[in-house]
Amino acid sequence: MNDFIRCLLAALLLVGSCDLFHASGEDDLIELEERALQAAVAKVAPSVVRIETFGGLERVGNFVVGDGPTTGLVVSEDGYVISSAFNFVQKPDSILVTVGSGRRAAAEIVARDQSRMLVLLKVNTDEKLVPPVVSPRGELVVGQWTLAVGKTLDPQVPNTSTGILSAVNRIWGKAVQTDAKVSPSNYGGPLIDIQGRVIGVLVPMSPQATSEFAGAEWYDSGIGFAVPLDQINAHLDQMKAGNDLHRGLLGISLPKGSIYSEPPKIAACKIRSPADVAGMKAGDTIVAVAGKEVRTVAQLKHALGPLYGGDEVGITVTRGDERIETKVTLAEKLLAYEHPFLGVLPQRNANGIVVRYVYPDSGGGAAGLQQGDRIVRFAGQEYQDPSALRAEIARREVGGNVGVTVMRGDKSLDLQVVLGTLPNEIEAELPPAHDELPLEGVRNVEVGVTEIKIPEEPNTCVAVVPVDYNPRIEYGLVVYLTAPGTFQREAFADRWREAGEENDLIVIAPQPKDAERWTRTEVDFIKKAVDQGVATYNIDPTRVVVYGHQAGGAMAYLTAFEHRDRFTGVVAVDAGLPLRMQLPDNDPISRLAIYTTLVKSSPIAERVEAGIEAFREMKYPVTVTELGSPRELNAGELAELVRWVDALDRL
Amino acid sequence: MFARQCCSVALLLSLPAVGRAESTFAPVVRDVQPRMVKIYGAGGGRGLEAYQSGFVISAEGHILTVWSYVLDTEFVTVVLDDGRRFQAELIGADPRVEIAVLKIDAEQLSHFALDDAIDLAPGSRVLAFSNLFNVAVGDEAASVLHGSVSARTRLAARRGAFESAYDGPAYVLDAMTNNPGAGGGALTDRRGRLAAVVGKELRNKLDNTWLNYAIPISEVQLSVEQIIDGELRPQPDDPDLRRPAEPMTLALLGIVLIPDVLAKTPPYVDDVVAASPAAESGLQPDDMILFVNDRLAGSASDLKNALSYIDRIDEVRLLVQRGQQLVEVSLFAPDE
């Protein structure tokens, strides 16, 4: 008990209160505590400024922008104030900051931190501002008192909310968490300790999303975040110089699977990415970042999360038994990755890599590759398997010149091929993908129109499997997501039966639980249905496509992007991208091709076109079929689409 | 080193604050709760709950609560902490400070003395007593929330900032006090000393968040005293009081109210006759008349009754609520 009082008194002394009084009993203890908290707020108050904005948007998306004052925190004497990007979403025409003397001064945004969603303001004043004392990060203890301070309710006196520190390493290491009430009333203001020292700047934040609003829906919920002030100060000079800060990117692809268990073994390094420049290679495993050990993908994300583009960081990788130390300068932006293309389709069920078809306009076509050639060597390495060659091509660069050795009959030919880009056009005709393969043994799976049943899921799933299903043949898988309220089992089976039998396709149609609508969470069920299909039938992983019509199209995008490792194609008919969807970067390993219809006169045309443009900018291959009116594909278009699926195993 | 010690003290304190509640706040809570009442009246349905909170302010059964639609009925029921139910009389209200005073027929009640009310500084620990969400029924005790004063500020720093008619000083609270039914609750310091009346649900238009606030007793005390002294009340229907030979009427002023179909139809203006005194004064349809010459117009019949005591040659001052604004107008009947 005496210790409590002694320490609280110490806290009071530290914050400069001379108000000594007799402390006896519990009641006085609470009073001591109350006074310590009040003194802490009084100590930071001169550094907390009120910001008023004028003009700008009234609404951003569905969000109605508040027009009241917001809060900022002084970070240096010479007029710099940091605040939350949330306070400026409306892009105000003018900004006023009330400085210590009570006078309003004009301010402007100098730089933005796009990783932590902060803005730095420069206040046009001769007055010396009062920066706060930093609470050192190393001293933070979960459970300690924290106060969230804003200056929105009253022009003179800060508004405060009391809570404790809930966690120290949130949002990939970018924030600390508190249960004090954090809301637009104090976004941009400080989170302080009981000594009035600043722990961080209050911001809305979410581990999943990155917009200015992300996390604002959690206001006053007991979950609030603050960006540590020492992290802000470390990059203050950059921001003062007018440079925006961005998340630091390494430029590697990581293994599929759970981020909490997979070790961070590099699946691919993007060309000219920081990782590539530093000499990392596919197959290397990252074992330490800045001297700190990392064992899983999640730990790697935590270690890199707080870093910015331009930051230099030591990364240790292991390559076989070798341990390699690298120095990496992280990038703000990576060059969009584009898949190089040799220009051939491989024969299936062949011995080695036999050319089924040569794209006439491709690099391979120009170099004189021919149908029936057997590719044996690529860039000096021998290959027998199309998937290994595909992975190697993915590590190359578009425009790169590669030596390819083929066997034509019993002659060996050395060709020089310039790698091109994946085609967006659909070939008019393709030769058969494989020789006749007689059925061996018995078929022990359901064929024809059948059901895929997933235990414990209320949804159903219809499947159309060729009646001559042959387990020796690799089938493509089309996952059809119906426009809600339109599914007819018979029509669906008729539509796909023949196409499936002629082109080695299995088509499944997972159904929404409520026939009238899809819900986002049904992505999980769709994934389970696909897994079940893959487990039951012989499916070629390079030809798994999710095809959605109208609202089913939005689901198709969601499903494909959530399960990049599963799908290689997404087809959207009369559907745009789901609103506010963030497109992931194109990835060397997980290929994804897009097929979309476009109806210029349709109300969603603008959204569809914006999506096409976004995909193209990110170097995804996009095939667009223009239709005169919004409708499902007709028989001819469907046959074309089936050829598109058939060619997804292209090299 | 010192710093680290204090951090750990803070950590320890945050736990005992819960663990030791029995020895600090419990007697205070036990002392306050008998003074709290639950109030039931008009309303019902989503967003219009038919209940609110209040507390006893005299041994003879005066109850302070917030002025709201819940009181728009003849049948306001008050349930005391011990479960006793009373039919309450609305003796008066002051919409300007959002309060109303009820009276029940009881004696020797535990009560707060408004004279002993205190002021709070930002950062002070507080306890908020109310029947939020009507969690407590019958003789169950009111709910208690613990928090602190976040700020003391005026509710209307800017016009229209808050959807409230009250624009005076208020305590903004660091606790989720202002929930359905909590209006009229008591805010005390950690020793149980009365400080404020918990307000209604209120959205802060400046930043689109919900605001937790309470109105200091010092802001409402005068109104409460006036009500108890007989002002700010509906005009009593007193046989001893003489009505003027030619009284004021709504028709003379050009005011048409919405049809008086309920026992206590709120006096909303349905229409304003063109070129009438009402039209000239700027009165508008949908205005709700709150006061007539400082007499509370709790209903259309109260309003007509109040007018019947005013001579037609005298001034009529109306306090009306227009949206969330209070507007005062002065009217004279036209010469004959």
Interface residues (C-beta under 8 A of the other chain):
Chain A: D3 F4 C7 L8 A10 A11 L14 E26 D27 I30 E33 E34 L37 Q38 V41 V64 G66 D67 G68 P69 T70 E139 L140 V141 V142 G143 Q144 W145 T152 L153 D154 P155 V157 P158 N159 T160 S161 T162 I164 A180 K181 S183 P184 S185 D193 I194 Q195 Y219 D220
Chain B: F2 A3 R4 Q5 C6 C7 S8 V9 A10 L11 L12 L13 S14 L15 R20 S23 T24 A121 P122 G123 S124 R125 G147 S148 S150 A151 R152 T153 R154 A157 R158 A161 V172 D174 M176 R190 R191 N204 K205 L206 D207 N208 T209 W210
